[in-house]
């Protein structure tokens, strides 16, 4: 199975760090996050990888090369202009004739891909999203109101949301929903599928998942790395 790593974004939420390095090359401990991602794919038996690049993409090419150092076959697709998270798939559609994976280039996880893929095939969906629960702390007093009167009050509550992990299993037919040459994100794909009443499946993960796209999450990843270095870096 082929995995497509989306690594073309500018990482604006991690500036000023990403003025020098693209987000997938941000180090967690001693290792760039994309190296951890590739080693995780390696551990899960994925050898064919396409990396979509744009901003500072030459640096990603320099690090990852052709993938030989991880017994992988890595190819690249450079976006002529930013095309969102899903739009770049059309640039490599000839490589996506069978079920494939798409993942963000800034995440760390211990998701078992074999179980995820098996679940996708069992559900017979065009898209399966890996999901996890995310705690979001609201640093304000939250009011519930009805007709101008307070019915309940919560001081700085912590809420739980089911969120996308940025890991998707897709069928080639999904490419028919993507417009040519314009930015098209995963949110656009979800809206389009829901409008067309096309089923979208989920796979719930309770283990490790971190997205280093925000500074606070990046710092959290550094602390977690110190405790779990073997989990992150073994291939």
C-alpha positions as CSV (number, residue, x, y, z in Angstrom):
1,X,0.0,0.0,0.0
2,X,1.2,3.5,-0.8
3,X,1.2,6.3,1.8
4,X,1.1,10.0,0.8
5,X,2.7,12.4,3.3
6,X,1.4,16.0,3.0
7,X,4.5,18.1,3.7
8,X,3.9,21.3,1.6
9,X,2.5,23.7,4.1
10,X,4.2,26.8,5.5
11,X,3.6,26.0,9.2
12,X,2.5,29.5,10.0
13,X,1.4,28.6,13.5
14,X,5.0,27.6,14.4
15,X,6.7,30.8,13.3
16,X,9.4,32.0,13.7
17,X,10.8,28.5,13.8
18,X,9.3,27.6,10.4
19,X,10.9,30.6,8.7
20,X,14.1,28.5,8.7
21,X,12.7,24.9,8.6
22,X,9.6,23.4,7.1
23,X,7.3,22.0,9.7
24,X,8.0,18.3,8.9
25,X,11.7,19.0,9.7
26,X,11.1,20.4,13.1
27,X,13.1,18.3,15.6
28,X,11.5,16.3,18.4
29,X,14.4,15.4,20.6
30,X,17.2,14.5,18.1
31,X,15.0,13.6,15.2
32,X,12.9,15.5,12.6
33,X,9.3,14.7,12.9
34,X,9.1,13.4,9.3
35,X,11.9,10.9,10.1
36,X,9.8,9.6,13.0
37,X,6.8,9.4,10.7
38,X,8.7,7.4,8.1
39,X,10.1,5.0,10.7
40,X,6.6,4.5,12.0
41,X,5.4,3.6,8.5
42,X,8.4,1.3,8.2
43,X,7.4,-0.5,11.4
44,X,3.9,-0.9,10.0
45,X,5.1,-2.5,6.8
46,X,4.6,0.5,4.4
47,X,7.4,0.8,1.9
48,X,6.0,3.0,-0.9
49,X,5.7,6.6,0.0
50,X,4.9,9.8,-1.9
51,X,5.7,13.1,-0.2
52,X,4.0,16.2,-1.5
53,X,6.2,19.2,-1.0
54,X,6.1,23.0,-1.5
55,X,7.5,25.4,1.0
56,X,11.2,24.7,1.6
57,X,10.7,21.3,-0.1
58,X,14.3,21.0,-1.1
59,X,15.3,20.6,2.5
60,X,12.8,17.7,2.9
61,X,14.3,16.1,-0.2
62,X,17.8,16.4,1.2
63,X,16.9,14.6,4.4
64,X,14.7,11.9,3.1
65,X,16.3,11.2,-0.2
66,X,15.0,8.1,-2.0
67,X,14.2,6.3,1.3
68,X,16.9,3.7,0.8
69,X,18.2,4.2,4.3
70,X,14.8,3.0,5.7
71,X,14.3,0.3,3.0
72,X,11.6,2.4,1.5
73,X,10.9,3.8,-1.9
74,X,10.2,7.6,-1.6
75,X,9.0,9.8,-4.5
76,X,8.1,13.5,-4.5
77,X,5.4,15.7,-6.0
78,X,5.9,19.5,-5.9
79,X,2.9,21.7,-5.8
80,X,3.1,24.5,-8.3
81,X,1.0,26.5,-5.8
82,X,-0.6,25.6,-2.5
83,X,-3.4,23.1,-3.1
84,X,-4.6,22.2,0.4
85,X,-4.4,18.8,2.0
86,X,-6.3,16.9,-0.6
87,X,-5.8,18.8,-3.8
88,X,-2.2,17.6,-4.3
89,X,-3.5,14.0,-4.7
90,X,-4.5,14.8,-8.3
91,X,-0.8,15.4,-9.1
92,X,0.0,11.8,-8.4
93,X,-3.3,10.1,-9.3
94,X,-1.6,7.6,-11.5
95,X,0.1,6.2,-8.4
96,X,-3.2,5.9,-6.5
97,X,-5.0,3.1,-8.4
98,X,-5.5,1.1,-5.2
99,X,-6.5,1.8,-1.6
100,X,-4.0,4.3,-0.2
101,X,-3.1,6.3,3.0
102,X,-2.9,10.0,3.4
103,X,-1.3,11.6,6.5
104,X,-0.2,15.0,7.7
105,X,3.6,15.5,7.8
106,X,3.6,16.9,11.4
107,X,2.2,14.1,13.6
108,X,3.5,11.4,15.9
109,X,1.5,8.3,16.8
110,X,1.6,4.6,17.7
111,X,-1.5,3.7,15.7
112,X,-1.4,0.2,14.3
113,X,-1.9,0.7,10.6
114,X,-2.8,-3.0,9.9
115,X,-5.8,-2.7,12.2
116,X,-6.8,0.7,10.8
117,X,-6.6,-0.6,7.2
118,X,-8.5,-3.8,8.0
119,X,-11.2,-1.8,9.6
120,X,-11.4,0.5,6.5
121,X,-11.8,-2.5,4.2
122,X,-14.4,-4.1,6.4
123,X,-16.6,-1.0,6.5
124,X,-16.5,-0.6,2.7
125,X,-16.2,3.2,2.8
126,X,-14.5,5.6,0.4
127,X,-12.8,7.3,3.4
128,X,-11.9,6.2,6.9
129,X,-10.6,8.8,9.4
130,X,-8.4,7.8,12.3
131,X,-9.8,9.7,15.3
132,X,-8.9,10.3,18.9
133,X,-10.3,12.2,21.9
134,X,-8.8,15.6,22.5
135,X,-9.2,17.6,25.8
136,X,-9.7,21.3,25.2
137,X,-9.5,23.6,28.3
138,X,-11.6,26.7,28.1
139,X,-9.8,29.4,30.2
140,X,-13.0,31.4,30.8
141,X,-16.2,31.0,32.7
142,X,-18.8,29.4,30.4
143,X,-22.5,30.3,30.7
144,X,-25.5,28.4,29.4
145,X,-28.3,30.8,28.9
146,X,-32.0,30.6,28.0
147,X,-34.1,33.8,27.1
148,X,-31.5,36.1,28.7
149,X,-31.1,34.1,31.9
150,X,-28.2,31.9,33.1
151,X,-29.3,28.3,33.5
152,X,-25.8,26.9,34.4
153,X,-22.2,28.0,34.9
154,X,-18.9,26.2,34.5
155,X,-15.6,27.8,35.5
156,X,-12.8,27.0,33.0
157,X,-14.3,23.7,31.9
158,X,-12.3,21.0,30.1
159,X,-14.2,19.7,27.2
160,X,-13.6,16.5,25.1
161,X,-14.0,16.4,21.3
162,X,-13.6,13.6,18.8
163,X,-11.0,14.9,16.4
164,X,-9.2,13.8,13.2
165,X,-5.7,12.5,13.7
166,X,-4.7,13.6,10.2
167,X,-4.5,10.0,9.0
168,X,-6.9,8.8,6.4
169,X,-7.4,5.6,4.4
170,X,-9.0,6.3,1.0
171,X,-10.2,4.6,-2.1
172,X,-9.2,5.8,-5.6
173,X,-12.8,6.8,-6.4
174,X,-12.4,9.7,-4.0
175,X,-10.2,11.4,-6.6
176,X,-13.4,12.0,-8.7
177,X,-14.6,14.5,-6.0
178,X,-11.4,16.7,-6.2
179,X,-11.5,19.7,-8.5
180,X,-8.4,20.4,-10.7
181,X,-5.9,23.1,-10.0
182,X,-7.6,24.8,-7.0
183,X,-6.9,24.5,-3.2
184,X,-9.0,21.7,-1.8
185,X,-8.7,20.7,1.9
186,X,-9.9,17.7,3.8
187,X,-12.6,20.0,5.2
188,X,-13.8,20.6,1.7
189,X,-13.8,16.9,1.0
190,X,-15.9,16.2,4.1
191,X,-18.5,18.9,3.2
192,X,-18.7,17.5,-0.3
193,X,-19.2,14.0,0.8
194,X,-21.8,14.9,3.4
195,X,-23.7,16.9,0.8
196,X,-23.7,13.9,-1.5
197,X,-24.7,11.6,1.4
198,X,-21.6,9.5,0.9
199,X,-20.6,7.6,4.1
200,X,-17.5,8.6,6.0
201,X,-16.2,6.0,8.4
202,X,-14.0,6.5,11.5
203,X,-11.5,4.4,13.5
204,X,-11.1,5.3,17.1
205,X,-7.5,5.3,18.5
206,X,-6.8,5.5,22.3
207,X,-3.0,5.5,22.2
208,X,-0.3,8.0,21.4
209,X,-1.1,10.9,19.1
210,X,0.5,14.3,18.9
211,X,0.2,17.0,16.2
212,X,3.2,19.4,16.5
213,X,1.5,22.2,14.5
214,X,1.1,24.5,17.5
215,X,3.9,25.7,19.8
216,X,2.3,24.2,22.9
217,X,1.9,20.8,21.2
218,X,5.5,21.0,20.0
219,X,6.7,21.6,23.5
220,X,4.6,18.7,24.8
221,X,6.1,16.4,22.1
222,X,9.6,17.3,23.4
223,X,8.7,16.2,26.9
224,X,7.0,13.0,25.8
225,X,10.0,12.1,23.6
226,X,12.3,12.1,26.6
227,X,10.1,9.3,28.2
228,X,9.4,7.3,25.0
229,X,12.5,7.6,22.8
230,X,12.5,3.9,21.7
231,X,8.8,4.0,20.7
232,X,9.4,7.1,18.6
233,X,12.6,6.1,16.8
234,X,12.8,2.4,16.3
235,X,12.3,1.0,12.8
